[in-house]
Amino acid sequence: MDVVLQRWGGWCVEWRPASAFGRALVELLVFGARQAWASLFGGVLLAAVLLTRWYWPDAMPLARYDALFVFAMGIQITLLATGLERPREAVVILVFHAVGTTMEVFKTHMGSWTYPEASLLRIGAVPLFSGFMYAAVGSYMARVVRIFDIRLDGYPGLFATMVLAAAIYANFFAHHFMPDLRIGLFVATALLFGRTRMRFRLMDATLAMPLLLAFVLVATFIWIAENVATWSSVWLYPNQLHGWTHVSPAKLGSWFLLMIISVVLVTLVHPPKESDAAM
């Protein structure tokens, strides 16, 4: 399928309309198709969440959460078996899965959110499929680097990014007992990545944007998916227990910080490369 996308992109270059509007429309379609392909894991998992929300009889032999776990395992095995995901990427995604599950166990214990349905495959109050929601983010980050041939100019050193990622992760736990340091973490992120520009290939052009803006856009997309997931009752925040309401936009900050952790983990597999313009 990666080859099919490349050939389709080449066809779009060859047959791109002459008008500026037509060219922009084709480029937008190509960009959207590649983003959807990079989001394959998360998109298929979210579709399963929606389908089971609309129809999952009580008489089914598996609880909904357990069925989602089996389905997510099937997605992961299929991606590896077809070569759409590489073994080294899967290892990092597994680490992200473990990191996310650990945080889930703690957060549900503290009452930050809850999983309202019963299941057998769980750790404490956390169904095992929940870790795959974090794995889906890691899968997207790993695949999008390859699909768009992303280059990062001015990317900070590995040690600095690891320290920041560790501090962000620790704050997800510590803010329940200590002052929340996320404002300082936002500032540290801005200082560390403020000069970093992301360059990516789209058809026959190379485009650029600030990496911080890319973090914001991805965080927004995940926040939208989170609204869909909570509407589907996969998990619920305390203010949603007696009737669904949209997830607070304040959660965008949490997803933004989570981007830092995921990006740092992905750089262990895909070390940042600079573009030719930076050399």
LINJO-V597094 format. One line per field, one symbol per residue. phi: phi as a letter, one per 40 degrees, with the letter a starting at -180 (. if undefined). psi: psi as a letter, one per 40 degrees, with the letter a starting at -180 (. if undefined). burial: + if it has 24 or more other ideal C-beta (glycine too) atoms within 12 Angstrom, else -. Layout:
# LINJO-V597094
phi = ???
psi = ???
burial = ???
This chain:
# LINJO-V597094
phi = .dccccccccccccbcdccccccccccccccccccccccddcccccccccccccaacccccbcdccccccccccccccccccgcbcdcccccccccdccccdccdcccccgcaabcbcaccabgcbcccdcccccccccccccccccbfcbbcgcccccccccccccccccdccccbbdcccccccccccccbdccbcbacbfbbbbbacccccdcccccccccccccccccgcabcdcbcbicbccddccdccccccdcccccccccbbddbcccccc
psi = ddddddddddddddfhididddddddddddddddddddedddddddddddddddhgideidiiddddddddddddddddddeeehidddddddddddddddddddddddeediiheiiidgihbehiddddddddddddddddddddefhihhfhiidddddddddddddddddedeiihedddddddddddedehhhhihhbeihiiihdddddddddddddddddddddefdiiideedehhiihhededddddddddddddddeddghhiiidde.
burial = -+--+---+--+---+---------++--++-++++++++++-++++++--+---+------+++++++++++-++--+----++---++-+++++++++++++++++---++++++-+-+++-+++++++++++++++++++++++++++++-++----+--++-+++++++-+------+--++-+++-++--++++++++----++-++-+++-++-+++-+++++++++++++--+------+---++++++++++++++++++++-+-------
